[in-house]
């Protein structure tokens, strides 16, 4: 214990984040070099033919594949070190908390990390000792996990012995079993040569989906015309950011308004996972704001309980309404509900370690998506409705999630409760307001001036409530 305590006391998580970011930059440099070879190979084929030309093209293609493998290697190192830095940061927060409590209580923590009570003191040292023990346990586990991941890195790639892939009817659990049966070299081959086959596939681990989607990102940029190229700018900046929780790109589609699934922190290794489903007008162009909201919950969750590892997932994998006349229909919500159920099944199938707490939050029209999903078999420990126009049900009892795990909040100044009313029915457009007593949900407090987007304002009651719910704790309820 003493050695771990001594190292933890002087460890700076920012240094490990910087190392992770360096690996991410190596991947970017290799990507720029690889991109130059694509046009070069095409030009070569145009002006040269014959056996020698075929041999040269084969060698160049092989070099491009090795560059792709190098990028996978870099990103895996980045993932391992980023998660290590995050865990060390949480351990340091607990350590600092313990030292602060000790100072206030007049207790002494020696160089071995043991707590002593001065003669004559009646201070209780149990809370300080508990925080110290938790900090050291987190640091030890993080060190062990990071070492195993780094030692297991492989830059080898071989085609799978069995070329058969799961078909479109396979469940996420079946896909997880198929992927786990491949060797690391076979998984590398699939990721490097056909990333599109796994990039958005529920049942593929988040870390591997992130690699596939990052490999495809340049092609997505090329697919967007000049007028829409800015839509990926904020996403790309967040993927390159080394300050907050590491971003995992779990899905990206630039067709129409665009869709994206981004996790902040690895959901497969987190003990608490929040899936954030945004509402009307959500698309690639508005992705930055939605990512900020999801990230604030992840950060606040870690602040409230550093002993726990959170992940927040922005799930924008449905066609959100663009206009009011679209939002008056539940068609897009029903279509999205099917995909949301499958995504949650995938999170459960790929999770590594003890069972995680899964919370699904729907905001605005997104609450209707979540409500429609929860009307069927949704793998969620709780659902949360925020600023809802109705959830497709008139009672929490109509949902498959137990009523005491259905939560809702609507700010007094949120216009949704006035704009989404059916005048002839006396209720919201999509059923009873889930924040009203008659619905049967548990209502938590949000600040009166939140409006429609202020539930994620920092330092306010609603954000604390969302973080508490993500931890599986009970927030302050509305009086």
N, C-alpha and C positions, 0 to 999 in steps of 0.2 A: 504493500500500500504506500509506503513512504516514498519509493522510487517514482511511482505514478504521480503521487501528489506533487513531488518536487518538479517533475517535468511539466505537469499541467499548469502549475503556478507561473511558469515562465514562457509557456507556449503562446504564440500569437496566431490565432486562426487566420488572420489576414495574409500571413506569409504562405499558408497552405492554399488559400484561394488564389494567390498570385501564381503559385506553381501550376495549379489547375488551369488557370487562364493561359499560361504559357503553352501548355499542351494544346489548348483550343486554338491558339494562334498558329501553332505548327500545322494543325489540320487545315486551317484557312490558307496558309501558304502552299501546302500541297494541293489544295483544291484549285488555286489559281494556276499552278503549273499544269495540272491535269487538264484544265479547261483549254489551255493553249494547244494541247495535242489533238483535240477533236477536230478542229478545222484543218490542222496540218495533215492528218490522216486522210481527210476527205479530198484535199487538194492533191495529195500524193496519188490517190486512186485515179484522179482525173488525168494526170499527165504521165503515169507510169503503169505498165502492165507486164505480165509474165511472172515466171517463178520467183525471180529476185524481188519483184515488187510485192508479191504475196508474202514472201518471207519477211520483208521489211515491215509490212503492215502488221503481220502477226507479232513481231517483236515490239512494235509500238503499242499495239493493243495490250500486250502482256505488261508493258511498262505502265500503262494507264491503270490496269487492274491492280498492280502492286502499289501504285499511288493511292488507290481507293482503300486498299488494305491498310496502308500506313495511316490514312485518315481514321479508319476504324480504331486502330491501335491508339492513336492520340486521343480520340474522344473517350475511349474506355478509361484511359488514365485520367482524363479530365473528370469523368463521372466519379471515379473512385476517390480522387483527391477532393473534389467539391463536397461530396457527402461526408468525407472525413473532416473537412474544415467546418462544415455545419454542425456535426456532432461535437467537435471540440469547442465550438462556440457555445453550444448549449451547456456543456460541462463547465466551461469557464463562468457562464452566467450563474450556475448553481454554486460554484466555488466562491464567487464574489458575494453572492447572497449569504452564504454561510459565514464568510468573514465579517460581513456587515453586521449580521445578527450577533456574532461573537463579540464584536466591539461594543455593541449597544448593551449587551448583557454582562460585560466585564469578564468574558471567558477568554482563554488563551488557546490558540491553535499552534502547536509546535511544528518544527521542520519535518516531522514525520506525518503530519496531517492528523494528529491526535488532539482531542479537545480536553483541556484541563480547566478545573474550577479552582480559583484561588481560595486559600484558607478563609473560612468564614462566609464564603459566598453561597447563596441559596439558589443561584440561577439554574434554570433547567437547560441542560446541554443537549437534550435529545433531538431537538429540531436542527441544531447546528450539525450534530453528528450524522443525522439522516441525509441532509443536503450534501455533506462531504462524501458520504458513502455513495450516494447517487451519482455525484459528479465523477468520482473515480471509476465507478462501474461503467458509465457512459464512455469515458475516455478509453478504458481497457477494451471494451467491445468495439469501439471505433477503430482502434489501432489494429486489433485482430482482423476485423473485416477488411480494412483497407489493405493490409499486408497480403491477405489471401487473394483479394481481387487483383492486386498488382502482380503478384507472383504467377497468377493464372492467365495473364495477358498472352495472347498468341497472335502472331502475324501470318500464320499458316492458313491456307484455304484449299479445300478439296471438294469436288462435286459430291453431293450426297449419294450414297450407294443406291438408295431407293429414290428414283426421280418423281414418284407420285406425291402430289401435294394434296392437302385437305381440300375438299370441294366446298362449294358455297353453302352447303347445308350443315357443315361441321359447326359444332358449338364452340364457344371460346375455350371450354375445358378440354375438348378434343384437340384443338389447335395447340394449346399449351403442352399437352402430352407429346404431340408430334415434334414440336420445337425442342423440347427437353431431350427427346430421343436422339437428336442429331449431335454429332461431336462438335466441339468448338470450331474446328477447322471447317466443318460442313456449314455451320451457321455463318461463319465468315464468308464462305463462298456465296451463299444465298444473299447475304446483305450486300456484298460487293458487286455481284453480277445481276441481281434482279431485286433491287431494293423496293420497287413498286409493288411486289407481291406480298410484302409484309408490313409496309409502312403504316397502313391504317387498319391493320388486322387485329381485332379484339382477340386476346388470347396470346399474343406475342408480348413478352415482357417489355415494360416501358423503356428500359435502357436500350434494348435492341431496336424498338420502334423509333427512338430518338436518332439512332445512328442512320437508319434507313432514310428517315425524313430529311436529315441534314445532308445526306448525299444527294437527295433529289432537289434541294432548295435552289440550286443554280438553274435547274431546268424550269422550276416554277417561276423564277424571275424572268427567264427568257420567254415564257408563255404569256406573260402580261404585256400588253402594249404600253406605249410611253405614258398614256393618260392614266393608267392604273398602276404603274410601277411603284409609286409611293406607298401603295397599300402594304407591301411587305417590309417597308423600311423600319417601322416600329417593331415588328416581330423579329427581324434580323438583329436589330439593336439589342433587344431583350435576350436573344439567344447568345449574343456575344458578351453580355454584361457579366462582370465578375463580382458584383457587390451584393446582390440579393440571393435568395435561394436559387440554385441552378435550375434553369428551364429545360424541360424535356419536351421536344416536339413530337407529339403522338399522332398527329394527323394534319394534313394540309391539302386543300383543294381550292384551286383558283378559278374554277368554273363559276359562271354567274356572279353572285355577290361574294362568293368565297366562303369557305369553312375552315376551321382550325380547332385542334385540341392541343392544349399546352398545359403541362404539369409543372408546378413550381415546387421542387423537391421530388425525389423518386417515390411515386405512390406504392411501388412494390416493396419498399423497405420502410415505409412510414407506419406508425401505429395508428394514426388518425388521418383519414383522407376525406377532404371536402370536394365534392363535384359541384361546380358553380355553373348554372345554366342561365345565360342572359336572355333578354327579351327582345322586343320589337326593335327593328333597324340594326340589330347586331350583324356585323359582317367583318370582312378583313379591314375595311377602312376604319372601323371603330374598335378594332382589337386592342389597341393600346390602353384605352380606358378600362375595358373589361379585365385585362390582365392586371392592371393596377389594383382593381377591387379584389380580385382573387388573391393577389399577393399580400394585400394588407391583412387579410384573414390569416394567411399562413404565418406571417411575421408576428402578429398579435398572439396567435395561438402559442408559438414558441416562447413569447415573452411571459405569458400567463403561467405556463408550466414547462420550464426548460427540460424537465426530465422526460418529456414526451417528444416524439418525432412526428411533425405534421407534414402533409402535402396538400396543396390546393390545386385542383384541376379546373381550368377554364374549358368547358365543353360546349363548343359552338359547332356542333356537327348536325345541325338541322337547318332548314330553310326558314329563318326568322322572317316574319312579316315586315315589309318595307313601308306599307301605307295602312291607314286606319281601316280601309275597306277589307284588306287582307286580315287584319287583326280581329275583325268581327267574326271570323270563321275559325273553327277549331281544327281544320284539316291539317295544317302544318304542325300543330301540336301533336295530333294523333300520329302522324308520320314520324315525328321526332321521338315520340315516346317509345316506339319499337326499338329505335337505334340506341336510346338511352339505356333501356333495359339490357341490351346486349353489351354495351360498354361497361355497365356495372358488373355484369357477369364476368367480363374479361378482367376487371380489376381484382375480383375475388379469385379467379383462377390463377393469375400470375403472381399473387402476393407471396412474398418470401418471409417466412417467420410466423410468429403467432398471429392469430386472426386480427385483422385491423377493424377499427370502428369506421364505418362508411356513412357519411352524411351527404345528402343530396339537397342542394339549395336552388330554388327557382325564383328569379326576379322578374316581375312584370309578366309579360307573356310567357317567359320561361317558367313561371310557376304553374301555368296551364300544362306545359310540357311535362313537368314533374308530376303534377296531379294525374294526368292521363297515364303516365308510366306507373305511378303508385296504385292505380286502379287494377293493375295486374301484378305479376310476380316481379317486383323490383327488389334487387338485392341492396337494401339500405337499412341501416340501423335506425335512422331517423330521416324525416324530410322537413324542410324549412321553406316557408313561403314568405316572400318579402315584396311589399308593394304589389299585391296581387289583384288582377281583374276577375278573379274566380279561378277555380282549379278543376272544373269539370265535374264537381261533386257538390252535394249540398250538406254533406256531413263527413267528419273524419272517419266515421264508422264505415263509410263506403270504400275506404282505401285499405290496401293489404298491410300497410305499416300500422302497428298498434296505435290507437288514438293518443296514448300518453307519450308517444314519440313523434307526434305531428305538431309542429310549431309554426307560429305565424306572427308577423308584425306589420302594421301599417301606420306610418307617421300621420299625425293630425293634419299636416300640411301636404300630404301626398295627394296630388290631383287625381290619381287613378280611381279613388273611391267615389269620385263625382263624375268623371268622364266615362267610366265603364259601366254605368248603371242602365239597366233596362227600365225605362220609365213605367211601362205597363206591368212589370213584374215586381218592382220594389226590391230587386236584388242586383248583384253585379252581373255583367254580361255572361259570365260562364259559371253562374251559380252563386251560392251563399258566400259572403265575404268570409274567408277563413280566419280573419282576425276578430270576427264577431262571436259572442258567447254561444250563439245557437249552432255554430259549426262544430264545436266540440274539440277544437285544437287548443293547445296550450299557447297563450299569447305572451310574448316577451316585450320588454320595454324598448322603445326607440325614441330618440329625441324628437320633440314636437316640430322642430324646424328642419327636419331631414328632407322634406320634399320627396321627389321620386328617386333621386340618386344619392342622397346623403347618408344612406345607411352604412356606408363604408368610410365616413369621415373619421379621421384619426382622433383619438382622445374622447370619443363620444360613446354613449351607452350602447347603441346598436352594434357597433363593431365589437365591443367587448362581449356582447351577447352571442354574436355569430362565432367568435373564437371559443367561447365557453361551450357552445353546442358542438362544435367540431371536436372538442376534447371529451364529449360525452357528459358534460356537466350541465347543471341547471342554471340558466341565467336569471337575472332579476326579472320577475314577471310584472306585467302591467297591473297597476292597482285601480 
